Amino acid sequence: MRGPRRPGTVPLDRALSKLGFASRAEAQTLIREGRVTVDGRQVVDPARAVVPERIRIKIDDQARARAAIRLIAFHKPREVVTTRRDPEGRKTAFDVLGHAGDGLIAVGRLDMASTGLLLLTNDTQLANRLTDPASRITRTYLVTVRGRLEPDSASQLEAGIDVRGARGQERLSAARVTIRKTSGRESHATVELTEGRNREIRRLFEAIGHEVTRLHRIAFGPYELGDLHPGEWRDDSKKAFTT
């Protein structure tokens, strides 16, 4: 059994695909036939863990330059999942993007009911830097919840709440909660997070008795949704080097 991979590593066949050298199926064939070297050494295991941005690859003894870094901002519609393939047959972000999503990976996730900014890139180091909690990259959301959200409750979310998770007790907190509008029926807030834990905002509000009815991400670090409509995307590759 293989051990866990180090952060930033991917299987070699996936690395060749992500770098634009071949499809994953083609890469597996090239590797098994002994036609691929990594840093001067022949590799015949497609599952060999590598960091794509840090290796020198040759195919048939010909050096290959990596594809240019790509980063796109996508407005994920509701009822779309962020996985590349869905076993339940639901529409994925990659179905909507078509060829624009070839060779890209999603940076973090938005659950099926959430909408807004989803970043996709072919640079695993950039993706890891954006999602690493140590980077403290701010994600900004517009949130609608049932009921009146009081200032004391917003402060409680910022201070942190202990909730039960899949691995036992877990402490969650929001970096900032700003109440924009509130009534007895529903409240609207802007929520900023610096970690992207599973269903974090929904779990936070559930812990203080508010159901989230709308969750819409408008910014991820320096990248903003802007005027993109649902299903539209924008090439932000030039901004990938400034993060």
SESE-35484 format. One line per 10 residues: number of its first residue (from 1); their letters; for each residue x, y, z of N, C-alpha, C. Coordinates in Angstrom, 2 decimals, padded with zeros to 5 digits, m for minus. Example, Ala and Ser with C-alpha at 12.3 -4.5 7.8 and 13.67 -1.06 7.14 Angstrom:
<sites>
1 = AS = 013.19 m005.69 007.80 012.30 m004.50 007.80 013.20 m003.30 007.80 | 012.85 m002.25 007.08 013.67 m001.06 007.14 012.90 000.03 007.87
</sites>
This chain:
<sites>
1 = MRGPRRPGTV = 000.85 m001.20 000.00 000.00 000.00 000.00 000.88 001.25 000.00 | 000.55 002.17 m000.86 001.33 003.40 m000.93 000.98 004.31 000.24 | 001.99 005.02 000.76 001.75 005.97 001.82 001.16 007.24 001.26 | 000.76 008.17 002.15 000.19 009.43 001.69 001.22 010.26 000.94 | 000.78 010.96 m000.08 001.69 011.80 m000.84 001.97 013.10 m000.10 | 003.17 013.64 m000.33 003.52 014.93 000.24 002.71 016.03 m000.45 | 002.43 017.13 000.28 001.68 018.23 m000.33 002.37 018.71 m001.61 | 001.58 018.94 m002.64 002.11 019.44 m003.91 002.49 018.35 m004.89 | 002.47 017.09 m004.45 002.84 016.00 m005.36 001.61 015.41 m006.03 | 001.82 014.90 m007.24 000.76 014.22 m007.98 001.40 013.02 m008.67
11 = PLDRALSKLG = 000.61 012.04 m009.12 001.18 010.92 m009.89 001.81 011.45 m011.17 | 002.85 010.77 m011.63 003.57 011.23 m012.81 002.66 011.32 m014.04 | 001.76 010.34 m014.22 000.88 010.40 m015.39 000.00 011.65 m015.34 | m000.45 012.01 m014.14 m001.25 013.22 m014.01 m000.40 014.47 m014.25 | 000.85 014.41 m013.80 001.75 015.56 m014.01 001.94 015.82 m015.51 | 002.16 014.75 m016.30 002.33 014.93 m017.73 001.08 015.53 m018.36 | m000.08 015.10 m017.86 m001.32 015.65 m018.37 m001.48 017.11 m017.99 | m001.17 017.44 m016.72 m001.32 018.80 m016.24 m000.35 019.76 m016.91 | 000.82 019.24 m017.27 001.82 020.08 m017.93 001.57 020.20 m019.43 | 000.55 019.51 m019.91 000.18 019.64 m021.32 000.96 018.78 m022.27
21 = FASRAEAQTL = 001.63 017.72 m021.77 002.46 016.88 m022.63 001.65 015.78 m023.34 | 000.62 015.27 m022.65 m000.17 014.17 m023.19 m001.42 014.03 m022.34 | m002.42 013.32 m022.88 m003.56 013.00 m022.05 m003.10 012.01 m020.97 | m003.90 011.82 m019.95 m003.46 010.93 m018.88 m003.30 009.49 m019.38 | m004.21 009.05 m020.24 m004.10 007.69 m020.78 m002.85 007.57 m021.64 | m002.57 008.57 m022.46 m001.36 008.55 m023.29 m000.11 008.57 m022.42 | m000.17 009.36 m021.34 000.98 009.45 m020.44 001.28 008.11 m019.79 | 000.24 007.38 m019.40 000.45 006.07 m018.78 001.16 005.12 m019.73 | 000.77 005.17 m020.99 001.43 004.31 m021.99 002.89 004.70 m022.18 | 003.15 006.01 m022.32 004.52 006.49 m022.50 005.41 006.07 m021.34
31 = IREGRVTVDG = 004.89 006.19 m020.14 005.68 005.87 m018.94 005.97 004.37 m018.88 | 004.95 003.55 m019.09 005.13 002.09 m018.99 006.06 001.56 m020.08 | 006.11 002.26 m021.21 007.00 001.84 m022.30 008.43 002.32 m022.08 | 008.69 003.02 m020.96 010.05 003.45 m020.64 010.52 004.65 m021.44 | 009.60 005.43 m021.94 009.95 006.55 m022.82 010.05 007.88 m022.05 | 009.86 007.83 m020.74 009.84 009.06 m019.94 010.97 009.04 m018.91 | 011.73 010.13 m018.85 012.72 010.28 m017.78 012.37 011.52 m016.96 | 012.66 011.41 m015.66 012.43 012.50 m014.72 013.76 012.85 m014.08 | 014.21 014.04 m014.29 015.52 014.49 m013.78 016.63 013.52 m014.18 | 016.54 013.03 m015.43 017.59 012.18 m015.98 017.44 010.70 m015.70
41 = RQVVDPARAV = 016.41 010.31 m014.95 016.22 008.89 m014.61 014.93 008.37 m015.23 | 015.02 007.18 m015.81 013.85 006.56 m016.40 012.86 006.16 m015.30 | 011.59 006.46 m015.53 010.52 006.09 m014.60 009.48 005.30 m015.38 | 009.11 004.13 m014.85 008.13 003.28 m015.54 006.85 003.10 m014.73 | 006.75 003.80 m013.60 005.56 003.71 m012.74 004.73 004.97 m012.91 | 003.55 004.89 m013.54 002.72 006.08 m013.73 002.29 006.73 m012.42 | 002.30 005.95 m011.32 001.85 006.47 m010.03 002.98 007.12 m009.22 | 004.18 007.15 m009.77 005.31 007.78 m009.07 004.95 009.22 m008.70 | 005.10 009.58 m007.41 004.74 010.91 m006.94 005.81 011.94 m007.30 | 005.40 013.03 m007.93 006.32 014.08 m008.33 005.68 015.44 m008.07
51 = VPERIRIKID = 006.50 016.48 m008.02 006.01 017.86 m007.97 006.19 018.43 m009.37 | 005.12 018.62 m010.13 005.25 018.98 m011.55 006.12 020.19 m011.81 | 006.05 021.18 m010.93 006.79 022.42 m011.17 008.28 022.32 m010.86 | 008.72 021.19 m010.30 010.10 021.09 m009.86 010.91 020.01 m010.57 | 010.36 019.43 m011.62 011.06 018.32 m012.28 011.37 018.67 m013.73 | 012.41 017.98 m014.26 012.76 018.08 m015.68 012.32 016.79 m016.34 | 011.47 016.92 m017.33 010.91 015.75 m017.99 011.42 015.65 m019.43 | 011.77 014.44 m019.82 012.08 014.16 m021.22 011.21 013.00 m021.68 | 010.72 013.12 m022.91 009.97 012.05 m023.54 010.71 011.66 m024.81 | 011.06 010.38 m024.91 011.89 009.90 m026.03 013.18 010.71 m026.11
61 = DQARARAAIR = 013.74 011.01 m024.92 015.01 011.73 m024.79 014.96 013.17 m025.31 | 013.74 013.68 m025.47 013.57 015.06 m025.89 013.03 015.87 m024.73 | 013.72 016.95 m024.38 013.27 017.79 m023.27 011.95 018.45 m023.62 | 011.08 018.53 m022.64 009.79 019.17 m022.84 009.64 020.33 m021.86 | 009.25 021.46 m022.38 008.99 022.61 m021.52 007.56 022.53 m021.01 | 007.36 022.93 m019.78 006.03 022.86 m019.20 005.12 023.89 m019.86 | 003.83 023.59 m019.87 002.86 024.52 m020.42 002.80 025.78 m019.55 | 002.41 026.89 m020.15 002.30 028.14 m019.41 001.26 028.00 m018.29 | 001.53 028.68 m017.18 000.60 028.65 m016.06 m000.72 029.27 m016.49 | m001.81 028.57 m016.19 m003.15 029.07 m016.48 m003.94 029.21 m015.19
71 = LIAFHKPREV = m004.74 030.25 m015.12 m005.65 030.46 m013.99 m006.91 031.09 m014.54 | m008.04 030.49 m014.27 m009.29 031.10 m014.71 m010.23 031.29 m013.52 | m011.02 032.35 m013.61 m012.07 032.62 m012.62 m013.39 032.20 m013.25 | m014.14 031.37 m012.55 m015.38 030.79 m013.07 m016.52 031.10 m012.12 | m017.66 031.51 m012.66 m018.85 031.72 m011.83 m019.63 030.42 m011.79 | m019.44 029.67 m010.69 m020.10 028.37 m010.58 m021.60 028.57 m010.33 | m022.42 027.99 m011.19 m023.87 028.09 m010.97 m024.31 027.15 m009.85 | m025.51 027.34 m009.37 m026.13 026.44 m008.41 m026.38 025.09 m009.06 | m026.39 024.04 m008.27 m026.65 022.67 m008.74 m025.56 022.14 m009.65 | m024.35 022.69 m009.55 m023.19 022.20 m010.28 m022.14 021.79 m009.26
81 = VTTRRDPEGR = m021.54 020.60 m009.43 m020.52 020.12 m008.50 m019.14 020.45 m009.05 | m018.14 020.49 m008.18 m016.81 020.93 m008.61 m015.87 019.78 m008.94 | m016.30 018.53 m008.79 m015.47 017.41 m009.17 m015.43 017.29 m010.70 | m014.37 016.64 m011.20 m014.26 016.49 m012.65 m015.31 015.53 m013.18 | m015.58 014.46 m012.44 m016.62 013.52 m012.83 m017.47 013.22 m011.61 | m018.76 013.06 m011.83 m019.66 012.78 m010.71 m020.32 011.42 m010.90 | m020.14 010.50 m009.94 m020.72 009.16 m010.09 m022.24 009.17 m010.15 | m022.87 010.24 m009.66 m024.33 010.33 m009.67 m024.84 010.99 m010.96 | m023.92 011.36 m011.84 m024.33 011.92 m013.11 m024.75 013.37 m013.08 | m024.42 014.08 m011.99 m024.79 015.49 m011.91 m023.82 016.33 m012.76
91 = KTAFDVLGHA = m024.29 017.49 m013.17 m023.46 018.37 m013.99 m022.29 018.88 m013.17 | m021.09 018.89 m013.75 m019.90 019.36 m013.06 m019.44 020.70 m013.64 | m018.56 021.36 m012.89 m017.99 022.61 m013.38 m017.26 022.39 m014.70 | m016.64 021.21 m014.86 m015.89 020.91 m016.08 m016.82 020.65 m017.26 | m018.03 020.16 m016.98 m019.02 020.04 m018.05 m019.38 021.42 m018.58 | m019.55 022.38 m017.69 m019.92 023.74 m018.09 m018.77 024.40 m018.83 | m017.54 024.21 m018.34 m016.38 024.87 m018.93 m015.98 024.29 m020.28 | m016.26 023.02 m020.50 m015.85 022.39 m021.76 m014.33 022.36 m021.88 | m013.81 022.64 m023.06 m012.37 022.57 m023.31 m011.59 023.62 m022.51 | m012.27 024.68 m022.06 m011.59 025.70 m021.26 m011.05 025.12 m019.96
101 = GDGLIAVGRL = m011.63 024.01 m019.50 m011.19 023.39 m018.25 m010.17 022.29 m018.42 | m009.75 022.01 m019.66 m008.79 020.93 m019.91 m007.49 021.20 m019.16 | m007.01 020.20 m018.43 m005.73 020.31 m017.74 m005.76 021.13 m016.47 | m006.94 021.58 m016.04 m007.04 022.42 m014.85 m007.59 021.64 m013.66 | m007.27 022.12 m012.47 m007.85 021.58 m011.25 m008.56 022.71 m010.51 | m009.60 022.36 m009.77 m010.32 023.36 m008.98 m009.51 023.70 m007.74 | m009.48 024.97 m007.41 m008.79 025.45 m006.20 m009.82 025.49 m005.08 | m009.79 024.48 m004.21 m010.83 024.39 m003.18 m012.14 023.95 m003.80 | m013.20 024.05 m003.01 m014.50 023.57 m003.47 m015.59 024.58 m003.12 | m016.70 024.49 m003.83 m017.97 025.09 m003.45 m018.98 023.96 m003.50
111 = DMASTGLLLL = m019.80 023.81 m002.47 m020.75 022.70 m002.49 m021.81 022.95 m003.55 | m022.60 021.94 m003.80 m023.54 021.96 m004.92 m024.53 023.12 m004.83 | m024.95 023.48 m003.62 m025.94 024.53 m003.45 m025.33 025.93 m003.44 | m024.00 026.03 m003.39 m023.33 027.33 m003.33 m022.98 027.82 m004.73 | m022.85 029.12 m004.86 m022.55 029.73 m006.14 m021.37 030.69 m006.01 | m020.91 031.18 m007.16 m019.91 032.23 m007.12 m018.55 031.80 m007.62 | m017.53 032.50 m007.12 m016.18 032.39 m007.66 m015.52 031.04 m007.36 | m015.15 030.35 m008.42 m014.35 029.13 m008.33 m013.11 029.35 m009.19 | m011.94 029.21 m008.59 m010.69 029.34 m009.34 m010.25 027.97 m009.84 | m009.68 027.94 m011.04 m009.12 026.71 m011.60 m007.77 027.03 m012.20
121 = TNDTQLANRL = m006.80 026.12 m012.02 m005.45 026.35 m012.51 m004.79 025.04 m012.90 | m003.69 025.14 m013.65 m002.88 023.95 m013.95 m001.62 023.95 m013.09 | m001.51 024.87 m012.14 m000.33 025.02 m011.29 m000.65 024.50 m009.89 | m000.14 023.31 m009.56 m000.46 022.73 m008.25 000.14 023.53 m007.11 | 001.29 024.16 m007.33 001.89 024.97 m006.26 001.02 026.18 m005.95 | 000.50 026.82 m006.98 m000.39 027.95 m006.77 m001.65 027.50 m006.04 | m002.21 026.37 m006.46 m003.42 025.85 m005.81 m003.15 025.55 m004.34 | m001.99 024.93 m004.05 m001.67 024.61 m002.67 m001.46 025.86 m001.83 | m000.81 026.87 m002.42 m000.57 028.11 m001.69 m001.88 028.83 m001.36 | m002.81 028.80 m002.29 m004.09 029.47 m002.07 m004.94 028.77 m001.02
131 = TDPASRITRT = m004.83 027.44 m000.93 m005.70 026.68 m000.03 m005.04 026.32 001.29 | m003.73 026.50 001.42 m003.03 026.17 002.66 m003.48 027.11 003.77 | m004.02 026.58 004.89 m004.45 027.45 005.99 m003.35 028.40 006.48 | m002.09 027.96 006.36 m000.98 028.80 006.82 m000.85 030.07 005.98 | m001.36 030.06 004.75 m001.29 031.24 003.90 m002.29 032.31 004.32 | m003.34 031.89 005.03 m004.38 032.81 005.52 m004.93 033.68 004.39 | m005.23 033.03 003.26 m005.84 033.72 002.13 m007.33 033.94 002.45 | m007.78 035.17 002.35 m009.17 035.49 002.70 m010.13 035.12 001.58 | m011.19 034.39 001.94 m012.28 034.10 001.02 m013.49 034.90 001.51 | m014.19 035.56 000.60 m015.30 036.44 000.99 m016.60 035.92 000.39
141 = YLVTVRGRLE = m017.64 035.85 001.23 m018.93 035.29 000.84 m020.07 036.24 001.20 | m021.10 036.24 000.37 m022.37 036.87 000.71 m023.28 035.74 001.18 | m023.83 035.90 002.39 m024.59 034.82 003.03 m025.97 035.32 003.42 | m026.98 034.52 003.14 m028.34 034.78 003.59 m028.74 033.65 004.53 | m029.29 034.01 005.69 m029.72 033.00 006.67 m031.15 033.28 007.10 | m031.80 032.25 007.60 m033.16 032.42 008.14 m033.08 033.08 009.52 | m034.03 033.97 009.79 m034.13 034.58 011.11 m033.27 035.83 011.26 | m033.41 036.47 012.41 m032.69 037.70 012.70 m031.30 037.38 013.25 | m030.29 037.90 012.58 m028.91 037.70 013.03 m028.51 038.89 013.89 | m028.24 038.62 015.15 m027.89 039.68 016.09 m026.38 039.92 016.10
151 = PDSASQLEAG = m025.96 041.16 016.44 m024.53 041.46 016.54 m023.77 040.53 017.48 | m024.41 040.14 018.58 m023.75 039.22 019.51 m023.46 037.87 018.86 | m024.37 037.43 017.99 m024.17 036.16 017.30 m023.03 036.27 016.30 | m022.95 037.41 015.60 m021.85 037.63 014.66 m020.52 037.61 015.40 | m020.48 038.24 016.57 m019.25 038.25 017.37 m018.89 036.85 017.82 | m019.91 036.04 018.11 m019.68 034.67 018.53 m019.01 033.86 017.41 | m019.45 034.10 016.17 m018.85 033.40 015.03 m017.39 033.79 014.87 | m017.07 035.04 015.12 m015.69 035.51 015.01 m014.82 034.96 016.13 | m015.41 034.81 017.32 m014.66 034.30 018.46 m014.36 032.81 018.32 | m015.25 032.10 017.62 m015.05 030.67 017.41 m016.07 029.83 018.14
161 = IDVRGARGQE = m016.45 028.73 017.52 m017.47 027.84 018.08 m016.98 026.40 017.94 | m017.19 025.62 018.98 m016.86 024.19 018.93 m018.04 023.44 018.33 | m017.80 022.73 017.25 m018.84 021.95 016.60 m018.35 020.52 016.43 | m019.30 019.62 016.30 m018.94 018.21 016.11 m018.77 017.94 014.62 | m017.64 017.35 014.27 m017.37 017.01 012.88 m017.14 015.54 012.72 | m016.74 015.13 011.51 m016.52 013.72 011.22 m015.40 013.14 012.08 | m014.46 014.00 012.51 m013.32 013.52 013.32 m013.45 013.97 014.78 | m014.66 014.22 015.21 m014.86 014.63 016.60 m015.06 016.13 016.70 | m014.79 016.65 017.89 m014.99 018.08 018.14 m014.01 018.92 017.33 | m014.51 020.01 016.76 m013.71 020.86 015.90 m014.06 022.31 016.18
171 = RLSAARVTIR = m013.06 023.18 016.23 m013.32 024.60 016.47 m013.29 025.36 015.15 | m014.39 026.03 014.86 m014.51 026.82 013.64 m014.68 028.29 014.01 | m014.23 029.16 013.13 m014.42 030.59 013.35 m014.38 031.33 012.01 | m015.03 032.48 011.98 m014.97 033.36 010.82 m013.99 034.48 011.12 | m013.25 034.92 010.11 m012.33 036.03 010.32 m013.10 037.32 010.56 | m014.22 037.47 009.85 m015.05 038.67 010.03 m016.46 038.38 009.56 | m017.45 038.88 010.32 m018.86 038.79 009.94 m019.46 040.19 009.99 | m019.96 040.66 008.86 m020.56 041.99 008.79 m022.04 041.84 008.43 | m022.92 042.26 009.33 m024.36 042.19 009.07 m024.73 043.33 008.13 | m025.33 043.00 007.00 m025.71 044.02 006.02 m027.18 044.40 006.13
181 = KTSGRESHAT = m028.02 043.42 006.47 m029.46 043.67 006.57 m030.05 042.55 007.42 | m031.00 042.90 008.30 m031.57 041.86 009.15 m033.03 042.13 009.42 | m033.81 041.07 009.52 m035.23 041.16 009.87 m035.61 039.88 010.58 | m036.84 039.79 011.00 m037.28 038.57 011.67 m037.34 037.39 010.74 | m037.48 037.66 009.44 m037.60 036.57 008.47 m036.25 036.05 008.01 | m035.33 036.97 007.64 m034.02 036.56 007.17 m033.01 037.68 007.36 | m031.73 037.29 007.30 m030.64 038.25 007.47 m029.60 038.04 006.38 | m028.92 039.14 006.03 m027.88 039.10 005.01 m026.57 039.56 005.64 | m025.50 038.82 005.36 m024.20 039.16 005.96 m023.08 038.90 004.96 | m021.97 039.59 005.18 m020.73 039.30 004.46 m019.82 038.55 005.43
191 = VELTEGRNRE = m019.33 037.40 005.00 m018.50 036.56 005.87 m017.15 036.35 005.21 | m016.09 036.55 005.99 m014.74 036.31 005.51 m014.13 035.14 006.27 | m013.51 034.23 005.54 m012.83 033.07 006.11 m011.37 033.08 005.68 | m010.51 032.51 006.51 m009.12 032.33 006.11 m008.75 030.84 006.05 | m009.74 029.98 006.26 m009.57 028.54 006.07 m010.75 028.04 005.26 | m010.52 027.01 004.49 m011.60 026.48 003.67 m012.06 025.12 004.13 | m012.49 025.01 005.36 m012.92 023.70 005.87 m014.27 023.30 005.27 | m014.55 022.01 005.34 m015.74 021.45 004.73 m017.01 022.09 005.30 | m017.82 022.70 004.44 m019.11 023.30 004.80 m018.99 024.24 006.01 | m017.88 024.97 006.09 m017.57 025.74 007.29 m018.63 026.78 007.62
201 = IRRLFEAIGH = m019.06 027.57 006.65 m020.04 028.62 006.93 m021.38 028.01 007.32 | m021.82 027.00 006.63 m023.11 026.37 006.95 m023.07 025.79 008.36 | m021.98 025.18 008.72 m021.86 024.58 010.05 m021.79 025.64 011.15 | m021.11 026.76 010.86 m021.02 027.84 011.83 m022.41 028.41 012.14 | m023.16 028.72 011.10 m024.48 029.31 011.33 m025.46 028.30 011.93 | m025.34 027.04 011.52 m026.18 026.01 012.11 m025.96 025.92 013.61 | m024.70 026.10 014.04 m024.36 026.01 015.46 m025.02 027.11 016.30 | m025.37 028.25 015.66 m026.04 029.32 016.42 m027.51 029.44 016.02 | m028.04 028.40 015.37 m029.47 028.33 015.12 m029.98 029.02 013.87 | m029.12 029.23 012.88 m029.53 029.87 011.63 m029.23 028.97 010.44
211 = EVTRLHRIAF = m030.23 028.72 009.61 m030.03 027.94 008.40 m029.58 028.85 007.27 | m028.52 028.46 006.57 m028.04 029.22 005.42 m028.90 028.87 004.21 | m029.50 029.90 003.60 m030.33 029.67 002.42 m029.64 030.11 001.13 | m028.59 030.92 001.26 m027.83 031.33 000.08 m026.38 031.55 000.49 | m025.46 030.98 m000.31 m024.03 031.12 m000.05 m023.35 031.40 m001.37 | m022.75 032.59 m001.47 m022.24 033.08 m002.75 m020.85 033.67 m002.54 | m019.81 033.06 m003.14 m018.45 033.55 m002.96 m018.16 034.64 m003.98 | m017.65 035.77 m003.49 m017.37 036.90 m004.39 m015.88 037.18 m004.52 | m015.05 036.62 m003.65 m013.61 036.87 m003.75 m012.83 035.73 m003.11 | m011.65 035.49 m003.66 m010.72 034.48 m003.13 m009.35 035.13 m003.19
221 = GPYELGDLHP = m008.88 035.67 m002.05 m007.64 036.42 m002.05 m007.77 037.62 m002.98 | m006.81 037.83 m003.89 m006.86 038.99 m004.78 m007.78 038.80 m005.99 | m008.37 037.63 m006.12 m009.21 037.33 m007.28 m010.68 037.58 m006.94 | m011.38 038.29 m007.82 m012.76 038.66 m007.57 m013.68 038.12 m008.66 | m014.94 037.88 m008.27 m015.93 037.40 m009.22 m016.25 038.46 m010.26 | m016.32 039.71 m009.81 m016.62 040.80 m010.73 m017.99 040.66 m011.36 | m018.07 040.93 m012.67 m019.36 040.93 m013.35 m019.64 039.64 m014.11 | m018.94 038.57 m013.76 m019.20 037.29 m014.42 m020.60 036.79 m014.09 | m021.32 036.33 m015.09 m022.63 035.72 m014.88 m022.47 034.21 m014.67 | m023.48 033.55 m014.06 m023.37 032.11 m013.84 m023.00 031.36 m015.12
231 = GEWRDDSKKA = m021.96 030.51 m015.00 m021.50 029.73 m016.14 m020.43 030.41 m016.96 | m020.16 031.70 m016.72 m019.13 032.41 m017.45 m017.78 032.28 m016.75 | m016.69 032.45 m017.51 m015.36 032.39 m016.93 m014.49 033.48 m017.53 | m013.38 033.79 m016.84 m012.45 034.83 m017.26 m011.03 034.33 m017.08 | m010.15 034.62 m018.03 m008.75 034.24 m017.92 m008.01 035.22 m017.03 | m007.56 034.75 m015.86 m006.81 035.57 m014.92 m005.36 035.11 m014.83 | m004.84 034.48 m015.88 m003.51 033.89 m015.83 m002.43 034.94 m015.50 | m002.58 036.14 m016.00 m001.57 037.17 m015.74 m001.48 037.52 m014.25 | m002.57 037.29 m013.52 m002.59 037.59 m012.09 m002.01 036.44 m011.26 | m001.78 035.29 m011.89 m001.33 034.12 m011.14 000.03 034.32 m010.51
241 = FTT = 000.82 035.21 m011.04 002.19 035.42 m010.55 002.25 036.43 m009.42 | 001.12 037.07 m009.10 001.14 038.12 m008.08 000.62 037.67 m006.74 | 000.19 036.39 m006.66 m000.38 035.90 m005.42 000.68 035.61 m004.38
</sites>
